[in-house]
Amino acid sequence: MICVTGASGTLSSEVIQQLEAAKAPFRAAYFSRQKTEAARARGIDAVVIDYSNPETLRVAFQGCDKLFLLGPTLPNQTQLELNAVEAAKQADIPHIVKQSVMAAHEERYIIARVHRAVEQGIESSGMAWTLLRPNSFLQNVVTFMRDTIRNESVFYSSSSDARISHVDVRDIAAVAVRALTDPGHVGKAYTLTGPQALTYDELAGELSKSLGRTIRHVNLSPADLKAGMVAQGAPEEIADWLIDIERFYREDGASRITDDIKRVTGRDPRRFREFARDYASVLQPS
Ligand SMILES: NC(=O)c1ccc[n+]([C@@H]2O[C@H](COP(=O)([O-])OP(=O)(O)OC[C@H]3O[C@@H](n4cnc5c(N)ncnc54)[C@H](OP(=O)(O)O)[C@@H]3O)[C@@H](O)[C@H]2O)c1
């Protein structure tokens, strides 16, 4: 039995869909009670977890032999995930597949350090592990940029002309499913990237073609981008994390391209054009 945490989130919801398609037995662990009930109504083995409540983790992990661990982007993310690692150890789960972040081990930006501390906790736990270190999600275009793309045909960054090998969440999920269901992935750390490293101006050009209207990328100063995030409700500390990763991008930290997705899944990762075609309808004005 595979326990999938963060079950309602961008990546884990895709992991669940692919596990369902593969007919692999899994338990979906949600934070929200309402989403848990909705999943149960669809026939899914669903449980409520709160990383700050060990008892919920004990119940969720019982009888599982694999854990897909995904932490929410919160100021105490490291501690929340370490709570889950401890609970997995107590529950004798043999193998953790952890959603991490690109170049976590280099610790060149805050979010990398947040994840690296969890990776180290897992490595020293005695459990078998597999680490997924994806670059920035292509789906961020929908999650974080959809409203301004829809309403103003524009999106913002402070990445300037940095090249980023964004990766499609569907390809990350495919690697996760292989790591959770096939042998041969223990002790491996996969760096997951798309097949192209595009600047945001190039990405805007591709989007314009797919959507049939001009989409512009506007580069802001880090201070202005942060002010915008905070105005939209982001906690100041999280805005600082996100501004810091844009610095990593500008320092050419995220342009590398690997073949790990192809090696693990046998499939080439999706190109931006394919993503833009598949998500075009959600990016058009409502
Ligand atoms: N976005 C990127 O480009 C990117 C790239 C590389 C790595 N990452 C990493 O990927 C992770 C985010 O993935 P995502 O965007 O798929 O996640 P997401 O959509 O933000 O989902 C996070 C999940 O965590 C759950 N959650 C929140 N608080 C919780 C708690 N106290 N206990 C248990 N579960 C809790 C949420 O449940 P509810 O929905 O019920 O609240 C949600 O399902 C982060 O660790 C991030 O650093 C992101």
The ligand as a MOL file (V3000), in Angstrom:
LIG
                    3D

  0  0  0     0  0            999 V3000
M  V30 BEGIN CTAB
M  V30 COUNTS 48 52 0 0 0
M  V30 BEGIN ATOM
M  V30 1 N 5.8680 24.8080 -7.6700 0
M  V30 2 C 7.0690 24.4910 -8.1250 0
M  V30 3 O 7.5100 24.9850 -9.1930 0
M  V30 4 C 7.9110 23.4970 -7.3720 0
M  V30 5 C 9.0920 23.0230 -7.9790 0
M  V30 6 C 9.8700 22.0960 -7.2700 0
M  V30 7 C 9.4970 21.6720 -6.0110 0
M  V30 8 N 8.3430 22.1730 -5.4650 0 CHG=1
M  V30 9 C 7.9590 21.7040 -4.1190 0
M  V30 10 O 6.7330 20.9920 -4.2610 0
M  V30 11 C 5.9320 21.1850 -3.0970 0
M  V30 12 C 4.6300 21.7980 -3.5040 0
M  V30 13 O 3.9810 20.9180 -4.4100 0
M  V30 14 P 2.5360 21.2660 -4.9710 0
M  V30 15 O 2.5630 22.6220 -5.6220 0
M  V30 16 O 2.0550 20.1050 -5.7500 0 CHG=-1
M  V30 17 O 1.7580 21.4000 -3.6100 0
M  V30 18 P 0.3890 22.1560 -3.3140 0
M  V30 19 O -0.4780 22.1190 -4.5300 0
M  V30 20 O 0.7260 23.4890 -2.7230 0
M  V30 21 O -0.2070 21.2060 -2.2210 0
M  V30 22 C 0.2850 21.1550 -0.8980 0
M  V30 23 C -0.5140 20.1170 -0.1650 0
M  V30 24 O -0.1250 20.1000 1.2070 0
M  V30 25 C -1.3050 19.9440 2.0050 0
M  V30 26 N -1.0760 20.4800 3.3450 0
M  V30 27 C -1.0890 21.7760 3.7420 0
M  V30 28 N -0.8330 21.8590 5.0680 0
M  V30 29 C -0.6810 20.5890 5.5220 0
M  V30 30 C -0.4230 20.0230 6.8020 0
M  V30 31 N -0.2540 20.7760 7.9020 0
M  V30 32 N -0.3620 18.6720 6.9050 0
M  V30 33 C -0.5060 17.8830 5.8230 0
M  V30 34 N -0.7450 18.3610 4.5720 0
M  V30 35 C -0.8280 19.7030 4.4340 0
M  V30 36 C -2.3790 20.7050 1.2300 0
M  V30 37 O -3.6510 20.2010 1.5690 0
M  V30 38 P -4.9990 21.0590 1.3530 0
M  V30 39 O -5.1440 21.3110 -0.1170 0
M  V30 40 O -6.0530 20.1660 1.8770 0
M  V30 41 O -4.8090 22.3280 2.1400 0
M  V30 42 C -2.0130 20.3600 -0.2160 0
M  V30 43 O -2.6120 19.1810 -0.6360 0
M  V30 44 C 6.7310 22.0970 -2.1720 0
M  V30 45 O 7.4160 21.2980 -1.2570 0
M  V30 46 C 7.6700 22.8070 -3.1300 0
M  V30 47 O 8.8550 23.2710 -2.5040 0
M  V30 48 C 7.5410 23.0530 -6.1130 0
M  V30 END ATOM
M  V30 BEGIN BOND
M  V30 1 1 1 2
M  V30 2 2 2 3
M  V30 3 1 2 4
M  V30 4 1 4 5
M  V30 5 2 4 48
M  V30 6 2 5 6
M  V30 7 1 6 7
M  V30 8 2 7 8
M  V30 9 1 8 9
M  V30 10 1 8 48
M  V30 11 1 9 10
M  V30 12 1 9 46
M  V30 13 1 10 11
M  V30 14 1 11 12
M  V30 15 1 11 44
M  V30 16 1 12 13
M  V30 17 1 13 14
M  V30 18 2 14 15
M  V30 19 1 14 16
M  V30 20 1 14 17
M  V30 21 1 17 18
M  V30 22 2 18 19
M  V30 23 1 18 20
M  V30 24 1 18 21
M  V30 25 1 21 22
M  V30 26 1 22 23
M  V30 27 1 23 24
M  V30 28 1 23 42
M  V30 29 1 24 25
M  V30 30 1 25 26
M  V30 31 1 25 36
M  V30 32 1 26 27
M  V30 33 1 26 35
M  V30 34 2 27 28
M  V30 35 1 28 29
M  V30 36 1 29 30
M  V30 37 2 29 35
M  V30 38 1 30 31
M  V30 39 2 30 32
M  V30 40 1 32 33
M  V30 41 2 33 34
M  V30 42 1 34 35
M  V30 43 1 36 37
M  V30 44 1 36 42
M  V30 45 1 37 38
M  V30 46 2 38 39
M  V30 47 1 38 40
M  V30 48 1 38 41
M  V30 49 1 42 43
M  V30 50 1 44 45
M  V30 51 1 44 46
M  V30 52 1 46 47
M  V30 END BOND
M  V30 END CTAB
M  END
